[in-house]
Amino acid sequence: MRKVFIALAALALCVSACAQDNTLTSKEKADGWKLLWDGKTTEGWRGAKLDDFPAKGWVIDKGVLKVLKGNGGESTNGGDIITTRLYKNFILKVDFKITEGANSGIKYFVDPTLNKGAGSAIGCEFQILDDLRHPDAKLGVKGNRTLGSLYDLIPAPADKPFDITTWNTAMVKVEGNHVEHWLNGVKLIEYERNNQEWNALVAYSKYKDWPNFGNYEEGYILLQDHGDEVWFKNIKIKEL
């Protein structure tokens, strides 16, 4: 199984490398894909708790969107960034690369008005983490804070196709109440929301005090500043 994961990861990385970064192929355009980030400007994004893009903590460097190293805290440097519009049913793809010991995340169904205090904006999170070196991997319940997990809720498998030395591709698919997390072409988890089982799961998580968590019909997409340097590119979405 491990060999299959490695082969799939290599194939995904080859496909990514063969295409020009931050562009869409003619086939992707025909299939309805759109870029969420143009690779050059901050258009389409703003700070989660700001009207504009953060003035510090994020840089665009040769087609890569980088959240810079801070003090390791949630949203304490430049802060999280979110899309300027809401999304409902979609497939989201994001290429990411992490530095050693890094923590970050890709969130969806985000409501930036929920948390007006310190910390990150609230939403469902595709966890981005160096499982081997960051202590958060050993917290939570049964690995539900490891890479690819639905953070603090549903754990991703321990054996997954990931290489810290290269670019990797996260994918989130949302169709109504059905959600899937994928990493380098391999499905890690899937779940249903807006039901009794989901609400019970949330009730035993760190999100228990946030009303209607994860049940919104639509929300913003977020890239997290968690005080570590992480790189993003090829951010694209297909609305369903």
Secondary structure as UniProt FT lines:
FT   HELIX           2..18
FT   TURN            21..22
FT   HELIX           26..30
FT   TURN            31..32
FT   STRAND          33..35
FT   TURN            43..44
FT   STRAND          45..47
FT   TURN            48..49
FT   STRAND          58..61
FT   TURN            62..63
FT   STRAND          64..67
FT   TURN            74..75
FT   STRAND          81..83
FT   STRAND          90..98
FT   TURN            100..101
FT   STRAND          103..111
FT   TURN            112..113
FT   STRAND          122..129
FT   TURN            131..133
FT   HELIX           135..138
FT   TURN            142..145
FT   TURN            147..148
FT   TURN            151..153
FT   TURN            164..165
FT   STRAND          168..175
FT   TURN            176..177
FT   STRAND          178..183
FT   TURN            184..185
FT   STRAND          186..192
FT   HELIX           196..203
FT   TURN            206..209
FT   TURN            211..214
FT   STRAND          219..223
FT   STRAND          230..239
//
